[in-house]
């Protein structure tokens, strides 16, 4: 049975949270977590002080991921309200 256009709006709020994970993960890969860790490892190798560079990498990760997750959460709520979907309690 083919998927009709009426089923797409019903499925969109259900598929949005997993799809948002697919947005955040490539974004962080583009920035290059491995590159950031390598860059943080260089000063640590010279001074044997790894805490500060690794803390900066973690802080940068949080600066990027927390606002993105908050924006996606608001977008999910907006889509649910727009389509009239009742949110389930967890």
MODELLER restraints for C-alpha pairs under 7 A, 6 or more apart:
rsr = mdl.restraints
at = mdl.atoms
rsr.add(forms.Gaussian(group=physical.xy_distance, feature=features.Distance(at['CA:13:A'], at['CA:76:A']), mean=6.80, stdev=0.5))
rsr.add(forms.Gaussian(group=physical.xy_distance, feature=features.Distance(at['CA:13:A'], at['CA:79:A']), mean=6.60, stdev=0.5))
rsr.add(forms.Gaussian(group=physical.xy_distance, feature=features.Distance(at['CA:13:A'], at['CA:80:A']), mean=5.98, stdev=0.5))
rsr.add(forms.Gaussian(group=physical.xy_distance, feature=features.Distance(at['CA:16:A'], at['CA:76:A']), mean=6.70, stdev=0.5))
rsr.add(forms.Gaussian(group=physical.xy_distance, feature=features.Distance(at['CA:20:A'], at['CA:72:A']), mean=6.77, stdev=0.5))
rsr.add(forms.Gaussian(group=physical.xy_distance, feature=features.Distance(at['CA:36:A'], at['CA:57:A']), mean=6.41, stdev=0.5))
rsr.add(forms.Gaussian(group=physical.xy_distance, feature=features.Distance(at['CA:37:A'], at['CA:57:A']), mean=6.89, stdev=0.5))
rsr.add(forms.Gaussian(group=physical.xy_distance, feature=features.Distance(at['CA:40:A'], at['CA:53:A']), mean=4.77, stdev=0.5))
rsr.add(forms.Gaussian(group=physical.xy_distance, feature=features.Distance(at['CA:40:A'], at['CA:54:A']), mean=5.90, stdev=0.5))
rsr.add(forms.Gaussian(group=physical.xy_distance, feature=features.Distance(at['CA:44:A'], at['CA:50:A']), mean=4.56, stdev=0.5))
